[in-house]
Amino acid sequence: MFKHFVSLQWKSFWRAASLSSGLWMKIFMGFWALYFIGMMAFGGVGAFFLIKKELCLDPLEVINRFLIYWWVADLIFRYALQKMPVINIKPLLILPFRKNKIVSFAFGKTILSFFNIIHGFFFVPFSVLLVAEGNAPVLNVLLWHIGLIALVYANNFLNILLNNKDNLIYAVAGIMIVLGGLHYFEYFDITRYTAPFFQGLYDTKFLFIIPVIAAVLFYVMAFRTFVKDLYLDAGLATKSKTVKTENLEWLDRFGKTATFLKNDIKLIKRNKRARSTVIVSALFLFYGLLFFTGAVEAYDGPVWKIFAGIFVSGGFLMSFGQFVPSWDSSYYPLMMSQNIKYREYLSSKWWLMVMATFISTILASGYLYFGWEAYLAVIVGAVYNMGMNAHVVLWAGAYVKTPIDLTSNKKAFGDKQSFNVKTLMLTLPKLALPMILYAIGHYAYSPYAGYLLVALAGIAGFAFRNMVFDKIERIYRTEKYATIWAYKQKK
């Protein structure tokens, strides 16, 4: 039976209308997967020797102390990024397949998920060194591993149960941020209460049974939930809700562009796919901590600071903006049949990204804690994002023709994205160009000269905005019918 399901999935991939883009995207994601695997393996080895040789502490005790943050962060990232176990069930439900078999295959796909396997590339090398260098008993390390594996899969099935429970995830994330802040400023240390449990997985031979039971319990609960909802009308019934209307009159100052701005804001507020993407973009605000705190030695170079500034201020632009116009794919053909000017449509997307970048820059003012130069990098990055990258993202969007199903329960990055040479080349101005400009100014004169060059590039984008929009509009018109055809294809 499972062999038959695998065969159907294989044929679905190779016969899909988006085969070429999906294949290139899988190759591209494969390279990124190898990169993260290498980083995790390097981190496992490096963490052991750093803790033991440099800090002169017990590596196992230190790792166990911070595993609570690891476990919660894994759950939050899964909720934002991991796909739900999805199979096209409509043709299967009329065939003599038991529902349990269909759900078992879907869950089997999640068990082999990259989100589960990636943890092993950190903990396996770390554990080998515990045995080889730390003379730790093999049995104790093995039981500790079983407990950690069980916790990883408990997160996997808990993520399935929590699907569409946005408020609960927000609460968990907020609580952990508060606890992390209290820990950092030495007001309250949550690890004093959680570390004994993780250490007990190593010291106590039977404590690993608790996470195993939790993983099995979450699996059974998720399995029963999916079997219960596995029928053709499961996605058709809707709950009655109190209807609320929003006029958003304050956007009327943008003229005809306001219609599209209101549509995008309502999309973000009402649709989980869009909300999840915005949540992920908010996480970019914390990306600068890797660069401005000196936590990663490789990022101490001066050029990396402008790289951090681009990402900290451009989270929304990089995540939500890269899917323009795919967010409108479900009604794009209808929209193109109306008397709508491309300039108004594109201007609304540009203003949305500019406003989000401005808000991100204000929220990132906390980087003043690390010095005003750190925040200066964020401000300069924001100017470049608003003046240059907002245009580049719109330009690249003309070549991204993969539709987004807003009714799907997949995650924000669940669908395959179009990936081709044009979109790859257009990523260079977003990241490489500001770093090159900064390097020229920094090494030729001073760091402030580097910031000035990057800021001037952003200001130039504002100055030549109309000319750039003319070019982007012509590209969208050229790609119009190819985009409409692509959005009508069934994957």
C-alpha positions in Angstrom: 0.0 0.0 0.0 2.7 2.4 1.0 4.6 1.6 -2.2 1.5 2.5 -4.2 1.2 5.9 -2.4 4.9 6.6 -3.1 4.3 5.8 -6.7 1.4 8.2 -6.9 3.4 11.0 -5.2 6.3 10.4 -7.7 4.0 10.6 -10.7 2.3 13.7 -9.3 5.7 15.5 -9.0 7.0 14.6 -12.5 3.6 15.3 -14.3 3.0 18.6 -12.5 2.6 21.8 -14.5 5.2 23.4 -12.3 7.8 20.6 -12.8 10.7 22.8 -14.0 10.3 25.4 -11.3 9.7 22.8 -8.6 12.8 20.8 -9.7 15.1 23.8 -9.7 13.7 24.9 -6.4 14.3 21.4 -4.9 17.9 21.5 -6.1 18.3 25.0 -4.7 16.8 23.9 -1.3 19.1 20.9 -1.4 22.1 23.1 -1.4 20.7 25.1 1.5 20.0 21.8 3.3 23.6 20.7 2.9 24.7 24.1 4.2 22.6 23.8 7.4 23.7 20.2 7.9 27.3 21.3 7.7 26.7 24.2 10.1 24.9 21.9 12.6 27.7 19.3 12.5 30.3 22.0 12.9 28.2 23.4 15.8 28.0 20.1 17.6 31.8 19.6 17.4 32.6 23.3 18.1 30.2 23.5 21.1 31.9 20.6 22.8 35.4 21.9 22.5 34.4 25.5 23.2 32.6 24.6 26.4 35.2 22.2 27.6 38.5 23.8 26.5 37.6 27.5 26.6 35.0 27.8 29.3 36.3 24.8 31.3 32.8 23.6 32.0 31.0 20.3 31.6 29.6 20.3 27.9 26.7 18.0 28.8 25.5 20.1 31.7 25.7 23.4 29.7 23.8 21.9 26.7 21.1 20.4 29.0 20.8 23.8 30.7 19.7 25.5 27.5 17.7 22.7 25.8 14.4 24.2 26.9 15.1 27.2 24.6 16.1 24.8 21.8 12.9 22.8 22.2 10.5 25.7 22.3 12.3 27.5 19.4 12.1 24.3 17.3 8.3 24.2 17.9 7.8 27.8 16.9 9.9 27.4 13.7 8.0 24.3 12.8 4.7 26.1 13.2 5.9 28.9 10.9 7.7 26.9 8.3 6.9 23.1 8.3 4.3 21.8 5.9 1.3 20.0 7.2 1.0 16.3 6.1 -1.0 16.9 2.9 -2.2 14.4 0.3 -4.6 15.0 -2.5 -7.3 12.8 -1.0 -10.2 13.4 -3.3 -9.3 10.7 -5.8 -8.3 8.3 -3.0 -11.5 8.5 -0.9 -13.6 6.9 -3.7 -11.1 4.0 -4.0 -10.9 1.0 -1.6 -8.3 2.6 0.6 -8.7 2.7 4.4 -8.5 6.1 5.9 -6.0 4.8 8.5 -3.6 3.9 5.6 -3.9 7.3 4.0 -3.2 9.1 7.3 -0.4 6.7 8.1 1.4 7.5 4.8 0.9 11.3 5.4 2.4 11.1 8.9 5.2 8.9 7.5 6.2 11.8 5.3 6.5 14.1 8.3 8.6 11.6 10.2 11.2 11.9 7.5 11.0 15.7 7.5 14.2 17.8 7.4 13.0 19.5 10.6 13.4 16.2 12.4 16.6 14.9 10.9 18.6 18.2 11.2 18.8 17.9 15.0 20.8 14.7 14.7 23.6 16.4 12.8 24.3 18.5 16.0 23.7 15.9 18.7 25.4 12.8 17.1 28.9 14.4 16.8 28.4 16.0 20.2 27.5 12.6 21.7 30.5 10.9 20.0 32.8 13.4 21.6 31.1 12.9 24.9 32.0 9.3 24.8 35.5 9.6 23.2 36.7 12.8 24.9 34.6 13.0 28.0 34.6 9.2 28.9 30.8 9.3 29.3 29.1 5.9 29.5 27.7 4.8 26.2 24.4 3.5 27.7 23.7 6.9 29.4 24.5 8.8 26.3 22.2 6.5 24.2 19.3 6.9 26.6 19.8 10.7 26.6 19.6 10.5 22.8 16.4 8.5 22.8 14.9 11.1 25.1 15.9 13.9 22.8 14.7 12.1 19.7 11.3 11.5 21.4 11.1 15.3 22.2 11.8 16.2 18.6 9.0 13.9 17.4 6.7 15.1 20.1 7.2 18.6 18.6 6.5 17.1 15.2 3.1 15.8 16.2 2.3 18.7 18.5 2.8 21.0 15.6 0.2 19.1 13.7 -2.3 19.4 16.6 -1.6 23.1 17.0 -2.3 23.9 13.3 -4.5 27.1 13.1 -3.9 27.7 16.9 -2.1 31.0 16.2 -3.0 32.7 19.5 -1.6 29.8 21.5 1.7 29.9 19.6 1.9 33.6 20.0 1.5 33.1 23.7 4.2 30.5 23.9 6.6 32.6 21.9 5.8 35.7 24.1 6.4 33.8 27.3 9.7 32.4 26.2 10.9 35.8 25.0 10.0 37.2 28.4 11.7 34.3 30.2 14.8 34.7 28.0 15.0 38.4 28.8 14.6 37.8 32.5 17.3 35.1 32.2 19.7 37.4 30.3 19.3 40.3 32.8 19.6 37.8 35.7 16.2 38.4 37.3 14.8 34.9 36.9 16.5 31.7 35.5 14.0 29.2 34.1 16.8 26.8 33.3 17.2 26.0 37.0 13.9 24.2 36.9 14.2 22.6 33.4 17.9 21.6 33.3 17.4 18.8 36.0 14.9 17.1 33.7 17.2 17.1 30.6 20.2 16.0 32.8 18.0 13.3 34.2 17.6 11.8 30.7 21.3 11.1 31.1 21.6 10.3 34.8 18.4 8.3 35.3 18.0 5.2 33.2 14.2 5.2 33.0 13.4 9.0 32.7 13.6 8.8 28.9 10.2 7.0 29.0 8.4 10.3 29.7 9.3 12.0 26.4 8.7 8.7 24.6 5.2 8.5 26.1 4.6 12.2 25.2 5.6 11.6 21.6 3.3 8.5 21.3 0.4 10.4 23.0 0.7 13.4 20.6 1.0 10.9 17.6 -2.3 9.2 18.6 -4.1 12.5 19.2 -3.0 13.9 15.8 -3.7 10.6 14.0 -7.3 10.5 15.4 -7.8 14.1 14.5 -6.8 13.6 10.9 -8.8 10.4 10.5 -11.9 12.2 11.9 -11.6 15.0 9.4 -10.7 12.9 6.4 -13.7 13.3 4.2 -14.5 15.2 1.1 -16.5 18.0 2.8 -13.9 18.6 5.5 -12.6 21.7 3.9 -16.0 23.0 2.7 -17.8 23.6 6.0 -17.2 26.9 7.5 -17.9 28.2 11.0 -20.3 31.0 11.6 -18.5 34.1 12.6 -19.5 37.6 13.5 -18.8 39.7 10.3 -16.7 42.8 10.8 -16.2 45.4 8.2 -13.2 47.6 7.9 -13.0 50.7 5.8 -9.4 51.7 6.5 -10.2 55.3 5.5 -6.7 56.5 6.6 -5.4 54.9 3.4 -7.5 57.0 1.1 -4.8 59.6 1.0 -3.0 57.3 -1.5 -5.7 57.7 -4.1 -6.6 54.8 -6.4 -3.6 52.9 -4.9 -5.5 52.7 -1.6 -7.9 50.1 -3.0 -5.0 47.6 -3.4 -3.4 48.6 -0.1 -6.6 47.9 1.8 -6.9 44.5 0.0 -3.4 43.5 1.1 -3.8 44.6 4.7 -7.1 42.7 5.0 -5.4 39.7 3.4 -2.7 39.8 6.1 -5.2 40.2 8.9 -7.6 37.5 7.8 -5.4 34.8 6.1 -3.1 32.4 8.1 -0.8 32.0 5.2 -0.1 35.7 5.0 0.0 36.1 8.8 2.5 33.3 9.1 4.8 35.0 6.6 4.5 38.3 8.5 5.4 36.5 11.7 8.5 35.0 10.0 9.4 38.5 8.8 9.3 39.8 12.4 11.9 37.2 13.4 14.3 39.0 11.0 14.5 41.8 13.6 16.5 39.5 15.8 18.9 38.5 13.0 21.2 41.3 13.8 22.1 39.8 17.2 24.4 37.4 15.4 26.4 40.3 14.0 26.2 43.2 16.5 26.9 41.1 19.7 30.0 39.3 18.5 28.3 36.0 19.1 29.6 34.6 15.8 33.3 35.3 15.2 33.0 34.9 11.4 30.5 37.8 11.3 32.9 40.3 13.0 34.0 41.7 9.6 32.8 45.3 9.0 31.0 44.4 5.7 28.7 42.0 7.5 27.2 44.8 9.5 25.5 46.3 6.4 24.4 42.8 5.5 22.7 42.6 8.9 21.1 46.0 8.5 19.5 44.9 5.2 18.0 41.8 6.8 16.9 43.5 10.1 14.9 46.2 8.3 13.9 44.2 5.3 12.2 41.1 6.8 8.8 41.9 5.4 10.3 42.8 2.0 12.3 39.6 1.9 9.5 37.3 3.0 6.1 38.8 2.0 7.4 40.9 -0.9 9.0 38.0 -2.7 5.6 36.4 -3.3 4.2 39.4 -5.2 2.0 38.9 -7.3 1.5 35.3 -6.2 -0.6 36.4 -3.2 -3.2 37.5 -5.7 -3.0 34.4 -7.9 -6.5 33.1 -7.0 -8.2 36.2 -8.5 -5.4 37.5 -10.7 -7.1 36.6 -14.0 -10.2 38.4 -12.9 -8.2 41.4 -11.8 -6.4 41.6 -15.1 -9.8 41.6 -17.0 -10.8 44.8 -15.2 -9.8 48.4 -16.1 -6.8 48.3 -13.7 -3.6 50.1 -14.3 -0.4 48.1 -13.6 1.2 51.3 -12.1 -1.5 51.6 -9.4 -1.2 47.9 -8.6 2.6 47.9 -8.4 2.6 51.2 -6.4 0.4 49.7 -3.8 2.8 46.8 -3.3 5.8 49.2 -3.2 4.1 51.4 -0.6 3.2 48.4 1.5 6.9 47.3 1.6 8.1 50.8 2.3 5.7 51.2 5.3 6.6 47.8 6.7 10.4 48.6 6.3 9.9 51.9 8.1 8.0 50.2 11.0 10.7 47.5 11.2 13.3 50.2 11.5 11.5 51.8 14.4 11.1 48.5 16.1 14.8 47.8 15.6 15.8 50.8 17.7 16.7 48.4 20.4 20.0 47.9 18.6 21.0 51.3 20.1 21.9 49.2 23.1 24.9 47.9 21.1 26.0 51.4 20.1 24.6 54.0 17.7 26.8 52.6 14.9 24.8 49.3 15.0 21.6 51.2 14.6 23.1 53.3 11.9 23.7 50.1 9.9 20.0 49.3 10.3 18.9 52.8 9.2 21.2 52.7 6.1 19.9 49.3 5.3 16.3 50.5 5.5 17.1 53.4 3.1 18.6 50.9 0.7 15.6 48.5 1.1 13.0 51.2 0.5 14.9 52.9 -2.4 16.4 49.9 -4.2 15.3 46.5 -2.9 11.6 47.3 -3.0 11.9 47.9 -6.7 14.1 44.8 -7.2 11.5 42.6 -5.4 8.7 43.8 -7.7 10.9 43.3 -10.7 11.7 39.7 -9.7 8.0 39.1 -9.0 7.2 39.3 -12.7 9.1 36.0 -13.2 7.7 34.2 -10.1 4.6 32.4 -11.5 3.8 29.9 -8.8 0.3 30.4 -7.4 -0.4 30.5 -3.7 -3.5 28.6 -2.5 -4.9 30.8 0.3 -7.3 28.1 1.3 -4.6 25.6 1.9 -3.3 24.7 5.4 0.3 24.5 4.2 2.7 26.9 5.8 3.9 30.2 4.6 6.7 28.7 2.6 5.0 25.4 1.8 4.4 25.9 -1.9 7.2 25.5 -4.4 8.4 28.9 -5.7 9.6 29.6 -9.2 13.3 29.6 -9.4 15.2 30.5 -12.5 18.2 32.4 -13.7 16.4 35.7 -13.8 15.2 35.6 -10.2 18.7 34.4 -9.1 20.4 37.3 -10.9 18.0 39.8 -9.4 19.0 38.7 -5.9 22.4 40.1 -6.4 21.4 43.8 -6.2 19.5 43.0 -3.0 22.4 41.6 -1.0 25.7 41.8 -2.9 25.5 45.4 -4.2 25.1 47.1 -0.8 28.0 45.0 0.6 30.2 45.9 -2.3 29.3 49.6 -2.0 30.0 49.6 1.7 33.3 47.8 1.2 34.5 50.4 -1.3 33.7 53.3 1.0 35.0 51.5 4.1 38.4 50.4 2.8 38.9 53.5 0.6 38.2 56.1 3.3 36.2 55.2 6.4 33.1 53.2 7.7 30.9 56.3 7.3 31.9 56.7 3.7 30.7 53.1 3.2 27.4 53.9 4.9 27.1 57.0 2.7 27.5 55.1 -0.5 24.8 52.6 0.4 22.5 55.4 1.5 23.1 57.3 -1.7 22.2 54.2 -3.7 18.9 54.0 -1.9 18.2 57.7 -2.4 19.0 57.2 -6.1 16.3 54.6 -6.2 13.8 57.1 -4.9 15.0 59.8 -7.4 14.6 57.5 -10.4 11.5 55.8 -9.1 9.3 56.7 -12.0 11.8 55.5 -14.6 12.2 52.2 -12.8 8.5 51.8 -12.5 8.1 52.3 -16.2 10.6 49.5 -16.8 8.9 47.1 -14.2 5.5 47.9 -15.7 6.6 46.9 -19.2 8.0 43.6 -17.9 4.7 42.8 -16.1 2.8 43.6 -19.3 5.1 41.3 -21.3 4.7 38.5 -18.7 0.9 39.1 -18.2 -0.5 36.2 -20.2 2.2 33.8 -19.2 1.5 34.6 -15.5 -2.3 34.2 -16.0 -1.7 30.8 -17.7 0.6 29.7 -14.9 -1.9 30.6 -12.2 -4.6 28.5 -13.8 -2.4 25.4 -13.8 -3.1 22.7 -11.2 -0.1 21.5 -9.4 
